């Protein structure tokens, strides 16, 4: 099998760190490098729409709630891992730019919900299409069976991580 840049990285560090586990280093470093590339591609797609990562993250999490694409600010602050004051500032900017509305909670009129606008849904769909295409190109080197195997192996790792804590991707109820 051909060597990639990670193999060269491992060869170097194996000389510096004789106890280095090449398989762990290879798997983790490859995942990090691939995620970094995907993040760069996402940032390029967002820049084309004039959006920042944090704006897309708010839109993505609201979109993940399903129709009508709305949630309470407390839940949003939790999944975004930001302080309430930070979220308030972000929501004000997103509302000013036409990506979200704050609407009364029909179950508790004292609370507000954050809801995506049509503009936000269109932006999300545009970025999703770009990202999906890029992800397919990235994994085109694998056969369908290999893609399934990769997904299954990563599921095992995810389950191990989640067994010690919360879900890595907590979706709305």
HUKAKA-V645242 format. One line per field, one symbol per residue. ss: DSSP state (h for helix, s for strand, l for the rest). psi: psi as a letter, one per 30 degrees, with the letter a starting at -180 (. if undefined). burial: b if it has 16 or more other C-alpha atoms within 10 Angstrom, else e. A space follows every 10 residues. Layout:
# HUKAKA-V645242
ss: ???
psi: ???
burial: ???
This chain:
# HUKAKA-V645242
ss: llllhhhhhh hhhhhhllll lhhhhhhhhh hhhhhhhhhh hhhhhhhhhl llhhhhhhhh hhhlllllls sshhhhhhhh lllhhhhhhh hhhhhhllls sssssllsss sssssslhhh hhhhhhhhhh hhhhhhhhhh hllhhhhhhh hhhhhhhhhh hhhlllllll lll
psi: klkafeeeee eefeeeifgk jeeeeeeeee eeeeeeeeee eeeeeeeffg lleeeeeeee eeefflkgil lleeeeeeff hlleeeeeee eeeeeeggfl lklkkffjff lklkkkleee eeeeeeeeee eeeeeeeegf fkleeeeeee eeeeeeeeee effgalkfij ll.
burial: eeeeebbeeb eeeeeeeeee ebeebeeebb eeeeeeebee bbbbbbeeee eeeebbebbb bbbeeeeebb bbbeebbebe eeeeeebeee beebbeeebb bbeeeeeeee ebbbbbbeeb bebbeebeee beeeeeeeee eeeeeeeeee eeeeeeeeee eeeeeeeeee eee
